[in-house]
Amino acid sequence: MTQPISAPLSLPRFPGTVEYWQSDGTRGRDDQTPGLMLICEHSSNALPEGIPELGGDLGIDAETRASHAAYDVGALGVSRLLAAHLAPIMGGSVLIHAPLSRLVYDLNRPPDHPGAMPAKSEIYDIPGNQNLSLEAKLARLEAIYLPFQATVTAEIARLVLLGRRPVVIAVHSFTPIFYGISRGVEFGILFDDDDDIAQHILRASQGSGLDTRMNEPYTAQSSVAHTTRIHARPMRLHHTMLEIRQDMIEDEAKQAAAALRLGPILAKALEAARLTTRFAERPMPE
């Protein structure tokens, strides 16, 4: 009988990093139960250096590590600013973000997806991901993917138990040019089977001057919405995924400027959503 493959128990685990904002928009927790969860799966370009069982430095150079292939440039900074801006209207907010680069394991891809541990990302070869054995893949799954997803599951469960069914928003950035083709869209709103929040954001963005489009630069009706699909949908939570063009948020000054534009749009959308019957909190069916 074939023995099951298992990852070494001695390897460190990398759960999601959790940050909180109080109902007044300041960092920390108060006695309110947050009504908003932001998730930033591609927030980091850190590598598990010194842990060869998880890929170490992946054999990549500084250019690759600084590129969009390794992480979503600007997404974490904007997520933090939006969490602070939206906390007052949502009774607080929670942000969960990734501790490691998506090149080690892309947390927004299912385990059987080729892009979960890509041998090549865009134009970049990833030597440390070439010809990975099942044992190596399982080690990363158990050390990185499973702890992160457990973090999200636990935070959602706590909020629901405390009486709030949070809106879940995943925040990403995308490159202005992809394989030589320029992308005109600046702000993408992605949805899968639940377009409620997405439609409110689209309406709220009118007149903002942003080139805003639904399900662009790619659609959420594919593997790119894995996180919201496995966490928000089963719990019947309203959710969406935001894509911000990278050149708009590539440094701190631009992130602050983008948050000043996007914050009021999202606030208006969330306020409008709360007034509609479609947005009434949806408990799980008996």
N, C-alpha and C positions, 0 to 999 in steps of 0.2 A: 504494500500500500504506500502510495506517495505521501511523504511528509509535507505538511503545509509550510509554505515559505513565510518567514517572519522577519521583521526588521530587528536589529539589535536593540535590546531594552536600554542599553547604556547611553544611547544617543540623546542629546538634549531635545526638548520639545519647544516649538515656537508658536505659542498661542497668539491670537490677535491682541494688539495694544488697544486698550479702552481708555477714552478720555470723556469727561463729562462737563457740561455747561449748565449752570443753574438757571432758574426761570428769569433772573435779571440779566442774563447774558454773560455773567462772569464765570471763570473756570471753577469747577468743583461741583459738589452735590448739595442740594437742600432737601426740604421735606416734600417737594413736588415730584411727581412721576413724569419723566420726560415723554413727550409725544412724538419725538422725531429721532430716527436713527439714520446716521450717515455712515456709509461703508466705503472705504478706499482700499481696494484690494491690490492696487498697483502703486502704493505710496512710496516704496523704498527701493533703492538700488544696492542695499547691503547684501553681502555674500557671506556664507558660512565658512569664512577663511579659518583654516586650522581644523576643519572637520571634513576630511576627505570622503567620508562615507556619505556626506550630503552634497558632494561636488566641490567643496573648497572654493577656490576662486574661479572655477569653471574654465580656467585657461583663457579668459577674455582680457582684452586690453582696456586701457582707460577710456578710449573713445567709445567702445561698446558699452561699457558700464555707465557712461554719462548719457547714453542715447535713450530714445523712446523704447528701444527694444528691451531695456533693463527695467524701466519704470515709467509711470505717467508723470512727466515733468510738471510741477506746479499743482498737481491734484491735491496733495496733502495740505499745502498752505491754504488753498482756496477752501477746502473742506473745513478747516479750523475756523476760518473767518465766517463762513456761512453758518456753522454750528453756533457761533456766538450771536450772529445777527438774528437767527431764527428761534433761538431758545426762548425769548420772551413771549412769542405768540404760541409756542408749543409746550409751555410748561417745563422747559428744559430740553436739552438734546444730548445725544450720545454719539460719539464717533468711534468706529472700530477700524483700525488700519493694520496693514501687513508689516511684519518685522523684516522680511527678506525680499529680495528681487524676484520678480515674476519669472526670471530665467531659471531660477532654482526650482520653483514650482509656481505656475500661474494659478492663483487661487480662484480665478473666475473661469476656470475650465474644468469639466468633469474629468475624473481620473483616466478614462479611456481616450481622451482627446489627444491628438498628436501634439497640440500646442501646450499641453500641460507642462511638459519638460522638453522644450523645442530644441532640436539639433541645429536648426537655423531659424533666426527671427529677422524678418525683413531681409536686409542685405548682410546681416551679421551671422557668421558661423559661430557656434557655441561648442568648442572642443569638449568641455566637460559633460556635455549631454549626448555625445556621440555613442551609439551602440550600448545604451544603458541596459544592464541586466534587470530581470524582474526583481531581484533582491535590492538593487540600487533604487529602482522606482518605488518599491514598497517602503524602503527606508525614508524616502522623501515624503511619501504620502502620509506615513504615520508620524513623522516628526514635524511636518509643516502644514499640510492640507487639513488633516483631521483636527489638530488642535485649534486652528483658526476657525474652522466651521463650528467647532464646539463652543468657541467663544461667542460667536454670533447667536447660536441657538440658545445659549444660557442667558444672554442679555435680553433677547426677545422674550423668553419665557418669564423672566423676572418682571419685565414691564407689563406683560399680559396679566400675570398673577396680581399685580398691584392695580389693575383696573384700566390700563391704557393699552390700546392697540396702535402701536406707533406707525407712522408713515415711514417707509424705508426708501432711502434714496442712495443709490450708488453713484460715486463721483469719479469721473475719468477725464483724461485729456487725450487728444489725438494730434497727429502731425499735420502741418499745413500742406505738405507734399508727400504723397505716397506712391512709390514706384514711378516717380517723375510726373505724376498727375497732381495739379493744384486742387485744393479743396476750398471752395468758396464759403461753405457753411462755417459759422463761428460757434454756434451753440446748438448742439443736438439734443433732442429729447427722445429717449428710447423707451418703448413699451412692448410688452409681449401680449398677454391676454387681458391686462387691466390698463386701460388708457385713461382712467379717471383723472389721476394727478397730472399725467402728461398733457391732457387737453386743457386743464386749468393753467398749466405753465405756458403752453403755447398762446392762449388768449392773453395772459398777463404780460407776455413779451412783446405784444403788438405796440409799436410806437417807441420801442427801446433803442432802435437803430442797429440792433444785432441781427445778423443773418441767421435766423432761427428756423430749424427744420425738424420734422418728425422722422424718427428712425433713419437718421443720417449722422455721420458718414457711413454707418452700417445699421442693420436692423437688429433689434433685440430678439426678434423671432429666429434666433440662431443660438450658437453656443456662447455668444458674448454676454448673455444675461444669466449665466449659471448661478451666481450668488443669490440674486433676487428670486430666481426660479425655485431654488431649493429651500429658501427661508421664508420669503414673503407669501408666496402662493399657497403653500400648505396651511399656513396660519390665517389665510384670507386677509392679509394686510395690504393696504394700498401701497403701491410702490412704483418707482420709475428709475431710470438710469440717465445721468447727465453726461454729455461729452462736450468738453470745452477745448477750442482749438489752442494748441500748445503755445503759439507765439503770443497769445493774449495773457498768458500766466507764467511765463518762463522765468521771471524773477519776482522778488518780494513786492516791488513797486507795482508791477503789473497785476499781481495777485490781489493786492489791495484795491486797485482800480476795478478789476473784474468783479470782486465781491461787492463793491459799491453799486455796480450795475445789476448783478444777478440777485443780490440779497432782496431788494424790493420786489423784483419779479417773483421770486419764490415765496416771499411773504404774502404778496397779493394772491398768488395762486392757492396757497394753503388756507388763507382766510376765506377765500371764495369757496373752496372745497368743503369747508366746515359748515357752510350755510346750505349746502345742497343735500337733498334726500339721498342721492346716490352715494354720498360720502358718509352716510350714517355708519357708525361702527358696526362691523359685520362679525358677530360672534360665530364660533364654529357651530355647525348644525348639530342637533342632538343625535 
